């Protein structure tokens, strides 16, 4: 597939890295020549220096026969104009744009009926705030990923000493919970992936990914660790777009406070939020945190645009007694360095956004793509199409499907006249046309094999 990416920033660069490794023809456009040179030296891609919304620059990059334009610069207007130019002059089939300003996103009609021709809108702030809210709704989880509109969830937890299943083989999970069906999709032990078998013994500190119906998640978590009580008091450091969106999501269910240093922004936040207390100040101010009873805070969230400020305020909050600390980290190199010490969960906006973009770039009918373990693994929701003569999966039992190395089917979500049913993957389960199949892929290098497996007809020969 020939793809043009506008913007060589963290999102554009990460997307180029993901797609270039999957045998796509990638060209990145940006005004920053140094950044483009860094990408070109590291990746097998083309680069063009210039303004991505200018027709001559797009032509230079090869827009005339491109399959897709992905506009992810930091400027909403450039992204929108680039999509308009690509549509009006070159009839580019698929146009994806990152649009951050809520002033645009509030008016859906802007992007409907051919007004501004954007096929897919990506809002990183929305994606990140949704991701964080799921972590808050499931206390104790390291990751919570939704599939089939939230009917099934993939959850990552750290197994603790004292958990009922720790030190036992996975096959005992069903004996512990005869009324709950679940499947362990992967285990990471000392950062190495283990494909789970019935004889696999769970050890303390293992990072366990399991999939279950949403209603059963808490029961499964209780087998691996002591359940944490529901959160009540939440402090958000940073009242930017992510902080504001998250506060709006949480303020009806939790006691929420936002710390923001900018006086004008504080006034704006106070007008937008109904039940949230807005405080003007610095989240790294020890006296302010003590004054706000940080020791009684269940979750401290550092969500400013400054990684260093986020890290420092998080470490301070943790040492002053905050129960759980989650920190937004834009620099991928920092994520592994900080998570697991004073910082409980490091949140990478690039990882969250890249998964959403990959959903639309990949071949085959993919509904969801979640990038895991800093991009090394993926959790994918695909729709099975065709019949037993045109598909390699439809009409087959799971044990008879020739999955790529490191792939593991976790669950199937099946629609019927009675509603949606979450079917946890067992060897005898037969895939039907229209099923949403949730696959955990340990090694992203096998993504093409998985795509071919789910394609219909002659396209997989």
C-alpha positions in Angstrom: 0.0 0.0 0.0 1.3 3.5 -0.9 0.8 5.8 2.1 1.7 9.5 2.5 2.2 10.7 6.1 2.1 14.4 6.9 4.0 15.2 10.0 7.2 13.7 11.2 6.5 14.3 14.9 6.1 11.5 17.5 2.9 10.2 16.1 3.9 10.5 12.4 7.3 9.0 13.1 5.9 6.1 15.1 3.4 5.4 12.4 6.0 5.4 9.7 8.1 3.0 11.8 5.2 0.6 12.2 4.1 0.7 8.6 7.6 0.6 7.0 8.2 -2.7 8.8 5.1 -4.2 7.2 6.3 -3.7 3.5 4.3 -0.6 2.8 5.5 2.2 0.5 5.8 5.1 2.9 6.6 8.8 2.3 6.8 11.3 5.1 6.3 15.1 4.5 7.4 17.7 7.0 9.1 21.1 7.1 11.7 19.9 9.6 14.6 18.6 7.4 16.6 17.4 10.3 13.8 15.2 11.7 13.1 13.8 8.2 16.8 12.9 7.8 16.8 11.1 11.1 13.8 9.0 10.0 15.2 8.3 6.6 18.5 7.1 8.1 16.7 4.7 10.4 13.8 3.5 8.2 13.3 2.4 4.6 11.0 5.3 3.6 10.9 8.4 1.3 10.9 11.9 2.7 9.8 15.3 1.2 10.6 18.6 2.8 7.8 21.1 2.6 4.3 22.1 3.6 2.0 19.1 3.5 -1.1 21.0 2.4 0.6 22.5 -0.7 -0.4 20.6 -3.9 3.1 20.8 -5.4 4.6 19.2 -2.3 1.9 16.4 -2.4 2.7 15.7 -6.0 6.4 15.5 -5.2 5.6 13.0 -2.5 3.5 10.9 -5.0 -0.1 11.7 -4.1 -1.3 11.0 -7.6 -1.2 7.3 -7.1 -1.3 7.1 -3.3 -3.8 4.8 -1.6 -4.0 6.8 1.6 -3.1 10.2 3.1 -2.5 10.3 6.9 -2.3 13.9 8.1 -1.0 14.0 11.7 0.8 17.4 11.9 0.4 19.5 15.0 -1.8 21.9 13.1 -5.5 20.9 12.7 -6.0 23.4 9.8 -3.1 22.0 7.8 -4.4 18.5 8.3 -7.9 19.4 7.1 -6.7 21.5 4.1 -4.4 18.6 3.0 -7.3 16.2 3.0 -9.4 18.7 1.0 -6.6 19.1 -1.6 -6.0 15.4 -1.8 -9.7 14.8 -2.4 -10.4 17.7 -4.8 -7.3 17.5 -7.0 -6.2 13.8 -6.7 -9.2 11.8 -5.5 -7.1 10.0 -2.9 -9.2 7.0 -1.8 -8.6 7.2 2.0 -7.9 10.4 4.0 -7.2 10.3 7.7 -6.6 13.4 9.8 -5.7 14.2 13.3 -8.0 16.9 14.6 -7.4 18.0 18.2 -9.5 21.2 18.8 -12.9 20.4 20.3 -14.2 23.6 18.5 -14.1 21.5 15.3 -15.0 18.1 16.8 -18.2 19.5 18.4 -19.7 20.0 14.9 -20.1 16.6 13.3 -21.7 18.1 10.2 -18.3 19.6 9.3 -17.0 16.2 8.3 -20.3 14.8 6.9 -21.9 14.9 3.4 -18.7 15.8 1.7 -18.2 19.1 3.6 -14.6 18.5 4.6 -13.6 15.2 3.0 -12.0 13.3 5.9 -12.8 9.6 6.0 -11.4 9.0 9.5 -11.0 11.6 12.3 -8.3 10.8 15.0 -8.4 12.8 18.2 -5.4 11.8 20.4 -6.8 13.6 23.4 -10.1 11.7 23.2 -8.3 8.4 22.8 -6.0 9.0 25.7 -8.7 10.2 28.0 -10.8 7.1 27.1 -7.8 4.9 27.8 -7.2 6.5 31.2 -10.8 6.4 32.2 -10.9 2.6 31.6 -7.9 2.2 33.9 -9.7 4.1 36.6 -12.9 2.1 36.2 -10.9 -1.1 36.7 -8.7 -0.5 39.8 -5.5 -2.5 39.7 -5.3 -3.0 36.0 -2.1 -2.0 34.0 -4.0 -1.9 30.7 -7.7 -2.2 29.8 -8.7 -2.6 26.1 -12.2 -2.6 24.8 -13.4 -4.9 22.0 -16.9 -5.2 20.3 -17.9 -1.8 21.8 -16.8 -2.8 25.3 -18.6 -6.2 25.5 -15.3 -8.0 25.8 -12.1 -6.6 27.5 -8.5 -7.5 27.4 -6.9 -6.6 30.7 -3.3 -6.7 31.9 -2.5 -7.1 35.6 0.6 -7.9 37.6 0.3 -11.1 39.5 1.0 -10.5 43.3 2.1 -12.8 46.1 -1.0 -14.1 47.8 -3.2 -14.3 44.6 -5.1 -17.6 44.6 -3.7 -18.6 41.2 -0.1 -17.5 41.8 2.1 -20.6 41.9 -0.5 -22.8 40.2 -1.0 -24.0 36.7 -3.3 -22.1 34.5 -5.6 -25.1 34.0 -6.8 -24.6 37.6 -8.3 -21.3 36.7 -11.5 -23.0 35.6 -11.7 -24.9 38.9 -11.3 -21.7 40.9 -14.1 -20.0 38.9 -16.5 -22.6 37.5 -19.1 -19.9 36.7 -16.7 -17.5 34.8 -15.1 -18.2 31.4 -11.8 -16.5 30.6 -8.6 -17.1 28.7 -5.1 -15.9 29.4 -3.8 -14.5 26.1 -0.2 -13.9 27.0 2.2 -13.7 30.0 5.2 -11.5 30.2 7.9 -12.6 32.7 10.9 -10.3 33.1 9.9 -8.7 29.8 9.9 -11.9 27.9 6.7 -13.2 26.3 5.4 -16.7 27.3 2.7 -18.4 25.2 0.3 -19.7 27.9 -0.5 -23.4 28.1 -2.6 -25.3 30.6 0.6 -26.4 32.4 2.0 -22.8 32.6 2.6 -21.8 36.2 1.9 -18.2 37.1 4.6 -16.5 39.1 4.5 -13.4 41.3 5.3 -10.2 39.2 4.2 -11.8 36.0 2.3 -9.4 33.7 -0.8 -11.4 32.7 -3.0 -10.5 29.8 -6.5 -12.1 30.0 -9.7 -11.7 28.1 -13.2 -12.0 29.4 -16.7 -10.6 29.1 -16.7 -7.1 30.7 -18.9 -8.3 33.6 -16.4 -11.0 34.6 -13.2 -8.9 34.6 -13.2 -8.2 38.4 -13.7 -11.9 39.2 -10.7 -12.9 37.1 -8.5 -10.1 38.5 -9.2 -11.4 42.0 -7.5 -14.7 41.1 -4.3 -13.0 40.3 -4.0 -10.3 42.9 -5.8 -8.7 45.9 -8.6 -6.6 44.5 -8.2 -2.9 45.0 -11.1 -1.0 46.4 -12.8 1.4 44.0 -11.2 4.8 43.6 -13.0 7.9 45.1 -10.6 10.9 45.2 -8.7 11.8 42.0 -6.2 14.7 41.4 -5.4 15.7 37.8 -2.2 17.7 37.3 -2.6 19.7 34.1 -5.8 21.2 32.7 -5.1 20.9 29.0 -7.3 19.1 26.5 -6.7 15.7 28.0 -7.1 16.9 31.6 -10.3 18.7 30.7 -11.8 15.7 28.8 -10.9 13.3 31.6 -12.3 15.5 34.3 -15.6 15.8 32.4 -15.8 12.0 32.1 -15.0 11.4 35.8 -16.7 14.2 37.7 -20.1 12.6 37.9 -18.6 9.4 39.6 -15.6 10.6 41.6 -14.3 13.5 43.7 -12.1 15.2 41.1 -9.6 18.1 41.5 -7.6 19.7 38.7 -4.3 21.6 39.4 -3.5 24.1 36.6 -0.8 26.8 36.8 -2.3 29.1 34.1 -4.8 31.6 35.5 -6.7 32.1 32.3 -6.9 28.3 31.7 -8.2 27.9 35.3 -11.1 30.3 34.5 -11.9 28.3 31.4 -11.8 25.0 33.2 -14.1 26.4 35.9 -16.6 27.4 33.2 -16.5 24.0 31.5 -16.6 21.7 34.6 -19.6 21.3 36.9 -18.5 19.4 40.0 -14.7 19.5 39.6 -12.7 21.7 41.9 -10.1 23.7 39.9 -6.9 24.9 41.8 -4.4 27.3 40.4 -0.9 26.3 41.3 2.1 24.1 40.5 1.6 20.3 40.9 5.2 20.0 42.1 4.5 22.3 45.0 4.8 20.2 48.1 2.8 22.6 50.3 -0.1 22.6 47.8 -0.2 18.8 47.6 -0.2 18.5 51.4 -2.8 21.2 51.7 -5.0 19.2 49.3 -4.5 16.0 51.4 -2.5 14.2 48.8 -2.1 11.3 51.3 -5.8 10.6 50.9 -5.8 10.7 47.1 -6.6 7.4 45.4 -5.2 8.4 41.9 -2.8 11.2 41.0 -2.7 11.8 37.2 0.1 13.9 35.8 -1.2 15.0 32.3 0.8 18.1 31.3 2.7 18.4 28.0 6.0 18.4 29.9 7.4 14.9 30.6 9.9 16.0 33.2 7.3 18.0 35.1 4.9 15.0 35.0 7.6 12.7 36.3 8.7 15.0 39.1 5.2 15.8 40.3 4.2 12.1 40.1 7.2 11.0 42.2 6.5 13.7 44.7 2.8 12.8 45.0 3.7 9.1 45.5 6.2 9.8 48.2 3.7 12.1 49.9 1.2 9.2 50.1 -0.9 9.1 46.9 -2.2 5.5 46.5 -1.8 5.2 42.7 0.2 7.4 40.3 -0.4 7.5 36.5 1.9 9.7 34.3 1.6 10.9 30.7 5.0 10.3 29.0 5.4 11.6 25.4 9.0 10.4 25.0 8.9 6.7 24.4 12.4 6.3 25.8 11.2 7.3 29.2 8.3 4.9 29.5 10.2 1.8 30.5 12.6 3.8 32.7 9.9 5.2 35.0 7.1 2.6 35.1 7.1 0.3 38.1 8.9 2.4 40.7 7.2 5.5 42.2 5.2 5.7 39.0 2.6 2.9 38.8 1.5 3.3 35.2 3.3 5.3 32.4 0.9 6.3 29.6 2.2 6.7 26.1 -0.1 8.8 23.9 1.7 7.6 20.8 1.0 3.9 21.6 -2.7 4.7 22.1 -3.0 6.8 18.9 -1.0 4.4 16.7 -3.3 1.5 17.5 -6.3 3.5 16.3 -4.5 4.6 13.1 -3.4 1.0 12.3 -7.1 -0.1 12.4 -7.7 1.8 9.2 -4.4 1.2 7.5 -4.2 -2.6 7.7 -5.7 -5.0 5.1 -8.7 -7.2 6.0 -11.7 -6.2 8.0 -10.1 -5.0 11.2 -12.4 -3.3 13.8 -9.8 -2.6 16.5 -6.0 -2.6 16.7 -4.4 -2.1 20.1 -0.6 -1.7 20.2 0.9 -3.3 23.3 4.2 -3.6 25.0 5.5 -0.4 23.3 4.5 -1.7 19.9 6.1 -5.2 20.1 2.7 -7.0 20.4 -0.8 -6.3 19.3 -4.4 -7.2 20.2 -6.6 -7.2 17.1 -10.3 -7.5 16.5 -11.1 -8.9 13.0 -14.4 -9.8 11.4 -14.6 -13.2 9.7 -16.3 -13.2 6.3 -17.2 -15.8 3.7 -18.0 -19.5 4.1 -16.0 -22.7 4.4 -15.1 -22.7 0.7 -13.9 -19.0 0.5 -12.4 -18.5 4.0 -9.6 -20.1 5.9 -11.3 -19.6 9.2 -15.1 -19.7 8.7 -16.6 -23.1 9.5 -13.4 -24.3 11.2 -12.9 -25.2 14.9 -10.2 -23.0 16.5 -7.9 -26.0 17.0 -7.9 -26.5 13.2 -7.0 -22.9 12.2 -3.4 -22.5 11.1 -2.5 -19.4 13.1 0.8 -17.5 12.6 3.6 -18.1 15.1 2.8 -16.2 18.4 -0.9 -15.7 17.6 -3.5 -16.7 20.0 -7.3 -16.3 19.6 -8.7 -15.1 22.9 -12.5 -14.7 22.3 -15.2 -14.4 19.7 -18.1 -11.9 19.9 -21.1 -13.2 18.0 -24.3 -11.2 17.2 -27.6 -13.0 17.1 -31.3 -12.1 17.3 -30.9 -12.3 21.1 -28.0 -9.8 21.2 -24.3 -10.1 21.6 -22.6 -13.1 23.0 -18.9 -13.2 24.2 -17.5 -16.7 23.5 -14.2 -17.4 25.2 -11.9 -19.3 22.8 -11.7 -23.0 23.3 -10.4 -25.6 20.8 -13.9 -26.9 19.9 -15.4 -23.4 19.1 -16.3 -23.1 15.4 -15.9 -19.7 13.7 -19.0 -18.4 11.9 -19.3 -15.7 9.3 -19.8 -12.3 10.9 -17.9 -13.3 14.1 -15.7 -10.7 15.7 -12.5 -12.6 16.4 -10.1 -11.2 19.0 -6.5 -12.2 18.4 -3.4 -11.5 20.5 -0.3 -11.3 18.4 3.0 -11.6 20.3 5.2 -10.8 17.3 4.0 -7.9 15.1 6.2 -9.2 12.2 3.5 -11.8 11.5 0.7 -9.3 10.9 0.6 -9.9 7.2 0.1 -13.7 7.7 -2.8 -12.9 10.0 -4.3 -10.5 7.5 -4.1 -13.1 4.7 -5.7 -15.7 7.0 -8.8 -13.6 7.4 -9.1 -12.4 3.8 -11.8 -13.9 1.6 -11.6 -15.5 -1.8 -8.5 -15.5 -4.0 -6.8 -12.6 -2.3 -4.9 -14.9 0.0 -3.2 -17.0 -2.7 
